[in-house]
Amino acid sequence: MNKIPLQEAWPILIACGVLLLCQGTLLFLDARKRGGKAWFWGLWGLIQFPMPTITYALLLWWKKRKRK
């Protein structure tokens, strides 16, 4: 297994950090606007990508469909 030098890994790590921060923030704000467990969605969005966004979108779709 080849090791990636630290100089080459920084841009990838920064991009991942920005991606997770944006996802967590957007999930938190949207969940707070809709009144549903904003802290849970925000923290889960900071931990991994893209499962929280996919799950949130599916739950929103399911709730909307259930109301009809």
MMTF fields as JSON, N, C-alpha, C and O atoms, coordinates in Angstrom:
{
  "mmtfVersion": "1.0.0",
  "mmtfProducer": "UNKNOWN",
  "numBonds": 271,
  "numAtoms": 272,
  "numGroups": 68,
  "numChains": 1,
  "numModels": 1,
  "chainsPerModel": [1],
  "groupsPerChain": [68],
  "chainIdList": ["A"],
  "bondAtomList": [4, 2, 8, 6, 12, 10, 16, 14, 20, 18, 24, 22, 28, 26, 32, 30, 36, 34, 40, 38, 44, 42, 48, 46, 52, 50, 56, 54, 60, 58, 64, 62, 68, 66, 72, 70, 76, 74, 80, 78, 84, 82, 88, 86, 92, 90, 96, 94, 100, 98, 104, 102, 108, 106, 112, 110, 116, 114, 120, 118, 124, 122, 128, 126, 132, 130, 136, 134, 140, 138, 144, 142, 148, 146, 152, 150, 156, 154, 160, 158, 164, 162, 168, 166, 172, 170, 176, 174, 180, 178, 184, 182, 188, 186, 192, 190, 196, 194, 200, 198, 204, 202, 208, 206, 212, 210, 216, 214, 220, 218, 224, 222, 228, 226, 232, 230, 236, 234, 240, 238, 244, 242, 248, 246, 252, 250, 256, 254, 260, 258, 264, 262, 268, 266],
  "bondOrderList": [1, 1, 1, 1, 1, 1, 1, 1, 1, 1, 1, 1, 1, 1, 1, 1, 1, 1, 1, 1, 1, 1, 1, 1, 1, 1, 1, 1, 1, 1, 1, 1, 1, 1, 1, 1, 1, 1, 1, 1, 1, 1, 1, 1, 1, 1, 1, 1, 1, 1, 1, 1, 1, 1, 1, 1, 1, 1, 1, 1, 1, 1, 1, 1, 1, 1, 1],
  "groupList": [{"groupName": "MET", "atomNameList": ["N", "CA", "C", "O"], "elementList": ["N", "C", "C", "O"], "formalChargeList": [0, 0, 0, 0], "bondAtomList": [1, 0, 2, 1, 3, 2], "bondOrderList": [1, 1, 2], "singleLetterCode": "M", "chemCompType": "L-PEPTIDE LINKING"}, {"groupName": "ASN", "atomNameList": ["N", "CA", "C", "O"], "elementList": ["N", "C", "C", "O"], "formalChargeList": [0, 0, 0, 0], "bondAtomList": [1, 0, 2, 1, 3, 2], "bondOrderList": [1, 1, 2], "singleLetterCode": "N", "chemCompType": "L-PEPTIDE LINKING"}, {"groupName": "LYS", "atomNameList": ["N", "CA", "C", "O"], "elementList": ["N", "C", "C", "O"], "formalChargeList": [0, 0, 0, 0], "bondAtomList": [1, 0, 2, 1, 3, 2], "bondOrderList": [1, 1, 2], "singleLetterCode": "K", "chemCompType": "L-PEPTIDE LINKING"}, {"groupName": "ILE", "atomNameList": ["N", "CA", "C", "O"], "elementList": ["N", "C", "C", "O"], "formalChargeList": [0, 0, 0, 0], "bondAtomList": [1, 0, 2, 1, 3, 2], "bondOrderList": [1, 1, 2], "singleLetterCode": "I", "chemCompType": "L-PEPTIDE LINKING"}, {"groupName": "PRO", "atomNameList": ["N", "CA", "C", "O"], "elementList": ["N", "C", "C", "O"], "formalChargeList": [0, 0, 0, 0], "bondAtomList": [1, 0, 2, 1, 3, 2], "bondOrderList": [1, 1, 2], "singleLetterCode": "P", "chemCompType": "L-PEPTIDE LINKING"}, {"groupName": "LEU", "atomNameList": ["N", "CA", "C", "O"], "elementList": ["N", "C", "C", "O"], "formalChargeList": [0, 0, 0, 0], "bondAtomList": [1, 0, 2, 1, 3, 2], "bondOrderList": [1, 1, 2], "singleLetterCode": "L", "chemCompType": "L-PEPTIDE LINKING"}, {"groupName": "GLN", "atomNameList": ["N", "CA", "C", "O"], "elementList": ["N", "C", "C", "O"], "formalChargeList": [0, 0, 0, 0], "bondAtomList": [1, 0, 2, 1, 3, 2], "bondOrderList": [1, 1, 2], "singleLetterCode": "Q", "chemCompType": "L-PEPTIDE LINKING"}, {"groupName": "GLU", "atomNameList": ["N", "CA", "C", "O"], "elementList": ["N", "C", "C", "O"], "formalChargeList": [0, 0, 0, 0], "bondAtomList": [1, 0, 2, 1, 3, 2], "bondOrderList": [1, 1, 2], "singleLetterCode": "E", "chemCompType": "L-PEPTIDE LINKING"}, {"groupName": "ALA", "atomNameList": ["N", "CA", "C", "O"], "elementList": ["N", "C", "C", "O"], "formalChargeList": [0, 0, 0, 0], "bondAtomList": [1, 0, 2, 1, 3, 2], "bondOrderList": [1, 1, 2], "singleLetterCode": "A", "chemCompType": "L-PEPTIDE LINKING"}, {"groupName": "TRP", "atomNameList": ["N", "CA", "C", "O"], "elementList": ["N", "C", "C", "O"], "formalChargeList": [0, 0, 0, 0], "bondAtomList": [1, 0, 2, 1, 3, 2], "bondOrderList": [1, 1, 2], "singleLetterCode": "W", "chemCompType": "L-PEPTIDE LINKING"}, {"groupName": "CYS", "atomNameList": ["N", "CA", "C", "O"], "elementList": ["N", "C", "C", "O"], "formalChargeList": [0, 0, 0, 0], "bondAtomList": [1, 0, 2, 1, 3, 2], "bondOrderList": [1, 1, 2], "singleLetterCode": "C", "chemCompType": "L-PEPTIDE LINKING"}, {"groupName": "GLY", "atomNameList": ["N", "CA", "C", "O"], "elementList": ["N", "C", "C", "O"], "formalChargeList": [0, 0, 0, 0], "bondAtomList": [1, 0, 2, 1, 3, 2], "bondOrderList": [1, 1, 2], "singleLetterCode": "G", "chemCompType": "PEPTIDE LINKING"}, {"groupName": "VAL", "atomNameList": ["N", "CA", "C", "O"], "elementList": ["N", "C", "C", "O"], "formalChargeList": [0, 0, 0, 0], "bondAtomList": [1, 0, 2, 1, 3, 2], "bondOrderList": [1, 1, 2], "singleLetterCode": "V", "chemCompType": "L-PEPTIDE LINKING"}, {"groupName": "THR", "atomNameList": ["N", "CA", "C", "O"], "elementList": ["N", "C", "C", "O"], "formalChargeList": [0, 0, 0, 0], "bondAtomList": [1, 0, 2, 1, 3, 2], "bondOrderList": [1, 1, 2], "singleLetterCode": "T", "chemCompType": "L-PEPTIDE LINKING"}, {"groupName": "PHE", "atomNameList": ["N", "CA", "C", "O"], "elementList": ["N", "C", "C", "O"], "formalChargeList": [0, 0, 0, 0], "bondAtomList": [1, 0, 2, 1, 3, 2], "bondOrderList": [1, 1, 2], "singleLetterCode": "F", "chemCompType": "L-PEPTIDE LINKING"}, {"groupName": "ASP", "atomNameList": ["N", "CA", "C", "O"], "elementList": ["N", "C", "C", "O"], "formalChargeList": [0, 0, 0, 0], "bondAtomList": [1, 0, 2, 1, 3, 2], "bondOrderList": [1, 1, 2], "singleLetterCode": "D", "chemCompType": "L-PEPTIDE LINKING"}, {"groupName": "ARG", "atomNameList": ["N", "CA", "C", "O"], "elementList": ["N", "C", "C", "O"], "formalChargeList": [0, 0, 0, 0], "bondAtomList": [1, 0, 2, 1, 3, 2], "bondOrderList": [1, 1, 2], "singleLetterCode": "R", "chemCompType": "L-PEPTIDE LINKING"}, {"groupName": "TYR", "atomNameList": ["N", "CA", "C", "O"], "elementList": ["N", "C", "C", "O"], "formalChargeList": [0, 0, 0, 0], "bondAtomList": [1, 0, 2, 1, 3, 2], "bondOrderList": [1, 1, 2], "singleLetterCode": "Y", "chemCompType": "L-PEPTIDE LINKING"}],
  "groupTypeList": [0, 1, 2, 3, 4, 5, 6, 7, 8, 9, 4, 3, 5, 3, 8, 10, 11, 12, 5, 5, 5, 10, 6, 11, 13, 5, 5, 14, 5, 15, 8, 16, 2, 16, 11, 11, 2, 8, 9, 14, 9, 11, 5, 9, 11, 5, 3, 6, 14, 4, 0, 4, 13, 3, 13, 17, 8, 5, 5, 5, 9, 9, 2, 2, 16, 2, 16, 2],
  "groupIdList": [1, 2, 3, 4, 5, 6, 7, 8, 9, 10, 11, 12, 13, 14, 15, 16, 17, 18, 19, 20, 21, 22, 23, 24, 25, 26, 27, 28, 29, 30, 31, 32, 33, 34, 35, 36, 37, 38, 39, 40, 41, 42, 43, 44, 45, 46, 47, 48, 49, 50, 51, 52, 53, 54, 55, 56, 57, 58, 59, 60, 61, 62, 63, 64, 65, 66, 67, 68],
  "secStructList": [7, 7, 7, 7, 7, 2, 2, 2, 2, 2, 2, 2, 2, 2, 2, 2, 2, 2, 2, 2, 2, 2, 2, 2, 2, 2, 2, 2, 2, 2, 2, 2, 2, 2, 6, 1, 7, 2, 2, 2, 2, 2, 2, 2, 2, 2, 2, 7, 1, 1, 2, 2, 2, 2, 2, 2, 2, 2, 2, 2, 2, 2, 2, 2, 2, 2, 2, 7],
  "xCoordList": [0.832, 0.0, 0.888, 1.8, 0.615, 1.4, 0.876, -0.331, 1.805, 1.434, 1.423, 2.291, 0.434, 0.348, 1.108, 0.871, 2.02, 2.737, 1.763, 0.729, 2.118, 1.254, 0.994, -0.088, 1.948, 1.769, 0.667, -0.024, 0.5, -0.531, -1.887, -2.917, -1.903, -3.149, -3.91, -5.127, -3.238, -3.906, -5.081, -6.144, -4.945, -6.102, -7.316, -8.457, -7.069, -8.164, -8.821, -10.048, -8.025, -8.565, -9.358, -10.411, -8.866, -9.58, -10.897, -11.918, -10.882, -12.113, -13.143, -14.331, -12.694, -13.609, -14.184, -15.373, -13.358, -13.825, -14.859, -15.868, -14.608, -15.563, -16.872, -17.951, -16.781, -17.964, -18.813, -20.032, -18.177, -18.908, -19.51, -20.636, -18.763, -19.266, -20.477, -21.456, -20.414, -21.545, -22.764, -23.881, -22.553, -23.658, -24.316, -25.542, -23.52, -24.068, -24.831, -25.888, -24.288, -24.947, -26.273, -27.278, -26.281, -27.512, -28.584, -29.762, -28.183, -29.149, -29.7, -30.9, -28.839, -29.275, -30.276, -31.331, -29.945, -30.824, -32.174, -33.212, -32.161, -33.418, -34.267, -35.484, -33.639, -34.39, -34.946, -36.054, -34.202, -34.699, -35.882, -36.844, -35.811, -36.907, -38.171, -39.279, -37.999, -39.139, -39.546, -40.568, -38.751, -39.086, -38.808, -39.557, -37.742, -37.476, -36.05, -35.219, -35.742, -34.468, -33.243, -32.432, -33.133, -32.068, -30.681, -29.797, -30.462, -29.135, -28.724, -27.561, -29.668, -29.364, -28.886, -27.849, -29.644, -29.29, -27.984, -27.177, -27.778, -26.534, -25.313, -24.304, -25.401, -24.254, -24.015, -22.87, -25.077, -24.902, -24.301, -23.488, -24.698, -24.14, -22.668, -21.958, -22.19, -20.764, -19.91, -18.693, -20.533, -19.78, -19.487, -18.389, -20.448, -20.235, -20.932, -21.765, -20.594, -21.169, -21.369, -20.509, -22.39, -23.592, -24.835, -25.939, -24.693, -25.846, -26.836, -28.041, -26.392, -27.377, -28.251, -29.453, -27.655, -28.421, -29.426, -30.571, -29.01, -29.913, -31.069, -32.225, -30.756, -31.786, -32.754, -33.967, -32.232, -33.082, -34.013, -35.204, -33.477, -34.304, -35.39, -36.532, -35.05, -36.048, -37.129, -38.305, -36.74, -37.727, -38.653, -39.851, -38.106, -38.954, -39.939, -41.118, -39.456, -40.322, -41.411, -42.572, -41.022, -41.973, -43.049, -44.231, -42.645, -43.611, -44.576, -45.779, -44.034, -44.871, -45.868, -47.032, -45.427, -46.289, -47.347, -48.485, -46.961, -47.864, -49.006, -50.122, -48.733, -49.748, -50.838, -51.966, -50.513, -51.494, -52.61, -53.497],
  "yCoordList": [-1.169, 0.0, 1.248, 1.372, 2.148, 3.375, 4.419, 4.602, 5.096, 6.176, 7.489, 7.734, 8.327, 9.64, 10.626, 10.695, 11.388, 12.388, 13.435, 13.732, 13.976, 14.936, 16.178, 16.76, 16.587, 17.764, 17.543, 18.489, 16.321, 16.021, 15.744, 15.841, 15.407, 15.054, 16.274, 16.198, 17.394, 18.567, 19.062, 19.313, 19.217, 19.704, 18.765, 19.225, 17.481, 16.516, 16.624, 16.61, 16.729, 16.855, 18.145, 18.143, 19.229, 20.505, 20.444, 20.929, 19.851, 19.717, 18.858, 19.181, 17.783, 16.927, 17.679, 17.563, 18.439, 19.218, 20.26, 20.428, 20.958, 21.962, 21.299, 21.815, 20.169, 19.436, 19.0, 19.176, 18.433, 17.996, 19.174, 19.089, 20.264, 21.438, 22.039, 22.41, 22.136, 22.661, 21.746, 22.222, 20.455, 19.514, 19.589, 19.645, 19.591, 19.663, 20.95, 20.945, 22.053, 23.346, 23.399, 23.849, 22.947, 22.983, 22.056, 22.413, 20.882, 19.977, 20.585, 20.498, 21.196, 21.821, 22.939, 22.999, 23.822, 24.956, 24.511, 25.049, 23.539, 23.075, 22.348, 22.528, 21.536, 20.815, 21.79, 21.593, 22.826, 23.822, 24.584, 24.888, 24.893, 25.587, 24.729, 25.246, 23.428, 22.518, 21.989, 21.314, 22.291, 21.908, 20.461, 19.854, 19.894, 18.49, 18.142, 17.967, 18.038, 17.53, 18.105, 17.367, 19.409, 20.084, 19.663, 19.484, 19.5, 19.138, 17.748, 17.516, 16.836, 15.487, 15.523, 14.948, 16.201, 16.244, 16.984, 16.581, 18.07, 18.824, 18.023, 18.012, 17.354, 16.554, 15.35, 15.024, 14.697, 13.547, 13.99, 13.274, 15.162, 15.699, 16.031, 16.011, 16.338, 16.628, 15.374, 15.441, 14.234, 13.006, 12.251, 11.721, 12.196, 11.405, 12.027, 12.92, 11.561, 12.041, 10.849, 9.968, 10.748, 11.527, 10.936, 11.411, 9.923, 9.211, 10.109, 9.928, 11.073, 11.915, 12.714, 12.861, 13.223, 14.007, 13.128, 13.53, 11.945, 11.024, 10.622, 10.611, 10.294, 9.893, 11.039, 10.828, 12.243, 13.408, 13.663, 13.913, 13.601, 13.825, 12.756, 13.074, 11.508, 10.438, 10.595, 10.356, 10.992, 11.193, 12.366, 12.303, 13.427, 14.549, 14.121, 14.472, 13.368, 12.883, 11.964, 12.046, 11.091, 10.149, 10.887, 10.558, 11.887, 12.665, 13.418, 13.468, 14.0, 14.749, 13.807, 14.165, 12.624, 11.659, 11.122, 10.861, 10.963, 10.432, 11.418, 10.998, 12.721, 13.742, 13.785, 14.191, 13.377, 13.448, 12.473, 12.43],
  "zCoordList": [0.0, 0.0, 0.0, 0.817, -0.907, -1.01, -0.038, 0.116, 0.608, 1.509, 0.736, -0.103, 1.026, 0.393, 1.268, 2.474, 0.673, 1.461, 2.03, 1.433, 3.184, 3.862, 3.009, 3.09, 2.208, 1.357, 0.32, -0.058, -0.134, -1.12, -0.47, -1.137, 0.794, 1.477, 1.983, 2.151, 2.23, 2.789, 1.963, 2.532, 0.638, -0.132, -0.034, -0.003, 0.013, 0.123, 1.493, 1.594, 2.536, 3.888, 4.07, 4.707, 3.522, 3.617, 2.855, 3.343, 1.66, 0.876, 1.61, 1.618, 2.216, 2.988, 4.183, 4.476, 4.861, 6.003, 5.614, 6.298, 4.514, 4.031, 3.613, 3.904, 2.939, 2.507, 3.698, 3.689, 4.719, 5.91, 6.676, 7.168, 6.774, 7.47, 6.758, 7.405, 5.447, 4.672, 4.798, 5.0, 4.679, 4.784, 6.163, 6.262, 7.212, 8.562, 8.813, 9.444, 8.315, 8.49, 7.746, 8.297, 6.506, 5.719, 6.297, 6.328, 6.747, 7.366, 8.657, 8.916, 9.462, 10.706, 10.436, 11.068, 9.5, 9.215, 8.66, 9.043, 7.768, 7.192, 8.231, 8.274, 9.058, 10.092, 11.126, 11.624, 11.451, 12.404, 11.813, 12.52, 10.518, 9.854, 9.845, 9.987, 9.681, 9.627, 11.0, 11.126, 12.03, 13.396, 13.739, 14.504, 13.187, 13.464, 13.825, 12.934, 15.107, 15.628, 14.902, 14.344, 14.923, 14.18, 14.632, 13.794, 15.933, 16.428, 15.967, 15.635, 15.947, 15.469, 14.022, 13.69, 13.164, 11.744, 11.505, 10.667, 12.246, 12.093, 12.505, 11.798, 13.646, 14.108, 13.207, 12.895, 12.793, 11.907, 10.571, 9.985, 10.095, 8.857, 8.961, 7.956, 10.168, 10.365, 10.426, 10.249, 10.673, 10.889, 9.599, 9.429, 8.698, 7.478, 6.283, 6.438, 5.1, 3.846, 2.941, 2.949, 2.19, 1.947, 2.598, 2.334, 3.434, 3.989, 4.739, 4.564, 5.567, 6.249, 5.281, 5.504, 4.218, 3.243, 2.518, 2.314, 2.134, 1.441, 2.355, 1.932, 3.606, 4.564, 4.83, 4.873, 5.006, 5.265, 4.085, 4.272, 2.881, 1.697, 1.567, 1.234, 1.824, 1.746, 2.814, 2.543, 4.019, 5.079, 4.764, 5.038, 4.196, 3.795, 2.718, 2.771, 1.748, 0.667, 1.23, 0.83, 2.16, 2.748, 3.553, 3.45, 4.358, 5.133, 4.217, 4.473, 3.149, 2.202, 1.531, 1.348, 1.168, 0.508, 1.477, 1.084, 2.738, 3.751, 4.043, 4.351, 3.948, 4.214, 3.142, 3.422, 1.939, 0.841, 0.975, 0.123]
}
